[in-house]
Amino acid sequence: MGRIYSQKLLVALLACLLGGVAPAFAAEEPLESLGFIEPAESVVATSRIPRPTSKIAENVTVVTAEDIARLNAHTLAEVLQTVPGIQLDHLGTPGTWTFFNIQGALNTTVLVLIDGIRQNDFQQNIATPGQIPVQNIERIEIVKGAASAAWGPALGGVINIITKSPDPERRAGGMVSGSIGSRFTADSRAEVSGAWERLGYYLTAGNLRSDGLTPNTDTSQNSLYGKLTYLLPSQGTATFGLSYLSAGPGLDEGDTSKWGFVHDRNQYRRANGFLKLSQPLAPLLTLDMDGYVTSRDDHTKYGGRDSQGAIVFFNDFQARESSRGTNVRLTWGDGQRNLAAGMEYGHARARSMDLLSGLPPASDMSWDSWGLYANGTYTIGALTILPGIRQDYTGISGDNTSYTLGLTYQLTDSTVLRGYAAKGFSLSNVAYRDNLQEVRTIQGGIETGAVPYLWLKGTYFYNALRNSQTAGLVPQITNQDRQGFEVEVRTTPFFGLSVAGGYTFMYAKDVDTGAVLKTDSAQSVPPHVVKLALNYDNADRGLRGVLTGSYVFWRNRDSFPPASGGTIWDLHLGWKPFPAKDLSPELFFSGHNLFNGNQTTDAVLFNSPSRWFEGGIKVRF
């Protein structure tokens, strides 16, 4: 019965998307005035140079702090679940493990950055969005497709996370928040921010815990993030940041005890620090220098029962990594013509071993990497040309040259045409470090507000992947062609209501055999992905809400059991009882998977949590 209700609601929302817009009017309106793309003075840093969205050739989605708050999200994984073109293998207990893809590109090929610092590990190139809290995030810029000419190893795209900055208007202000839900799933947060003369500060701390919404997914996660900024007498800015995460998520592999083994909670510890200097040298010339250090220490324990029935652990797999590096670049120009050129250096060490086996480390290596890059913008009337090139000396997988050429054309005040071609790469698994993964991609699209009260964006993509590697310590290596299109739709608010949706189609094949690629334990290549959202905002009454839907169809092998069991519907509500007062508390509530859908690539190991609820209170001061 729940699935029938889910399907009816899906049809209703699709009808709203396709036919329920307000009456037409004759004149086109600029996208900026419709509130769909950002004005010229607001920019997105997709290629080391902040640009207006009308001068970006790539397919980009921007998620703001306001969007994150509307979702009552705990971690990055829950935010990615709502983004068109992104597929999660499954979404379980907040704070636990999950894979994701961007238009079929594995997350091992997607570079995740926080404040410019790489979040992917070095041993498998995996980023774990469930271990990235969102309270400190100001915006997320998602580049779908090869972005190596700017960022290096980013074959599948970039998730560029920009953290919050100190509030320059106040000496001190902040927020406290707490929520509780099913299976004692609780999230406690606090932040404080302000400025004193030239010095600004931002600090946030949080705890996320749960008894587990599905078997083996209990979790406990503590996070701390701080940022200091100082305005230099020379008009420059110095920024120092530090973050720490300690997490103990379950392995999330179903009821392991019935399979004859047990698993202790993972133990993750991550620490990052950075120092940035931005100094204007002339009216159109700026020098930026960044330095960073990182540390990672992960443990995973497996065991079983001995002859007496007692639990004994046989393995304690440890992965330890550290890195440090610097990035120096010069940026010249204005919004019409500019050039950024720079150099990156990094040193990394990665070591993995089983502490209980007595065997030597499975891997223990260190290496240095270098990158030289240049990216520019040249505007002639309505046409903008966006070239870029980068040379990487990876130190682990050989050398690589990446390049890109993008074009945008402002057809009318409300319509932008985009074209984009690029060659990119990603690092390989350390066990296969001599083989770089490479891609050549072509994209073309249109973004328009010419249809009254409606914003439309369409993108075609073709990705030729060579030496593509699946996830895992022993990857499968194939040559693949992936192509498809993505469509996004949004309406303008009508009495506080607006509708948004996205559809992604992908066709993928093995170049060597000609076989259509299917989802299995090594990769997920869904041909159909649908994202929907119904938003409501009424600031005068202090009300907000969003109903989101996510549906994925997994084309699976006969012997492999993914699940496409209906759409995952989530409802998020918020209410400020005294919206006119600055100190008014906000009450919020979320209902997850309202109709008990099941979206997972492996229904034996993973299942979506059934319907669950949570609620809380937030106070800003």
Buried (B, 14 or more C-beta within 10 A) or exposed (E): EBBEEBBEBBEEBBEBBEEBBEEEEEEBBBBBEBBBBBBEEEBBBBBBBBBBBBBBBBBBBBBEBEBBBBBBBBBBBBBBBBBBBBBBBBBBBBBBBBBBBBBBBBBBBBBBBBBBBBBBBBBBBBBBBBBBBBBBBEBBBBBBBBBBBBBBBBBBBBBBBBBBBBBEEEEEBBBBBBBEBBBEBBBBBBBBBBBEEEEBBBBBBBBBBBEBBBBBBBBBBBBBBBBBBBBEEEEBBBBEBBBBBBBBBBBBBBEBBEEEBBBBBBBBBBBBBBBBBBBBEEEEEBBBBBBBBBBBBBBBBBBBEEEEEEEEEEBBBBBBBBBBBBBBBBBBBEBEBBBBBBEBBBBBBBBBBBEBEEEEEBBEBEBEBBBEBBBBBBBEEEEBBBBBBBBBBBBBBBEBEBBBBBBBBBBEBBBBBBBBBBBBBBBBBBEBBEBBBBBBBBBBBBBBBBBBBBBBBBBBBBBBBBBBBBBBEEBEBBBBBBBBBBBBBBBBBEEBBBBBBBBBBBBBBBBEEEEEBBBBBBBBBBBBBBBBBBBBBBEEEBBBBBBBBBBBBBBBEEEBBBBBBBBBBBBBBBBBEEBEEEEBBBBBBBBBBBBBBBBBBBBBBBBBBBBBBBBBEBEBE
